[in-house]
Structure formats: C-alpha cells, structure tokens
Amino acid sequence: MRERSIAPFIVLGLGGMLCLAALLLYGTETIAADLCLDRGGAFDYLRGVCRDGVAGLPVPPLMQRNPAVGLCGTAGGLLLASASLALLLRREGHHHA
C-alpha cells in the first residue's frame, strides 16, 4: 500500500485560512463603510474612519487602501488552486495505475 502525503491538505487548509482572513478584513471595512453611510457620514477609506460634514471622499483601489486583503486573497487563492490540482492529479494517477 502506498503511503499518502498530507502536504496538499495542509496547503489547502492554509489557503482556506488566508482566503478567510481576506474576507474578514474586507467584510469589516465594508460593514464599517455601510454603517457610516447609513448615518449620513462619509467613510474615509484610507484612514478607516467615518467622517461627518465631509462629502465625496475618494474610494481608492483596494490594494492601495488595504494591501493585506489583496495579498491574503491572492496567496490563499493560489494555494487553494495548487493544492486542489495536486490532489486531483494524485487521484487521477491512482485510477490509472
């Protein structure tokens, strides 16, 4: 019987955690901005605060205002894709052997 490596599962878990971290970071900012706009303020995305008496603040790109979200999401997605591919290829190889 061939011994199986758990490395793809570890990479899969790590990728999932990074994607979850990105979603939580992005979700926190989105909820804060929504609550701010609901009470009539303007959300300052660069500072992450709600400002009153200010209109039309710019919304910079996500990677500029919070690079951790983009980096976690990208790294997590790449890890998920590579681990999934490794598991798929291992499974395909098992059927043909």
BELDA-V509345 format. One record per helix or strand of 2 or more residues. SS is the DSSP state (h for helix, s for strand). FROM is the first residue (numbers start at 0). TO is the last residue. Records with the same first field share a line. If there is no record, write none. Layout:
BEGIN
SS: FROM-TO + FROM-TO
END
This chain:
BEGIN
h: 6-37 + 61-64 + 66-95
s: 41-43 + 48-50
END
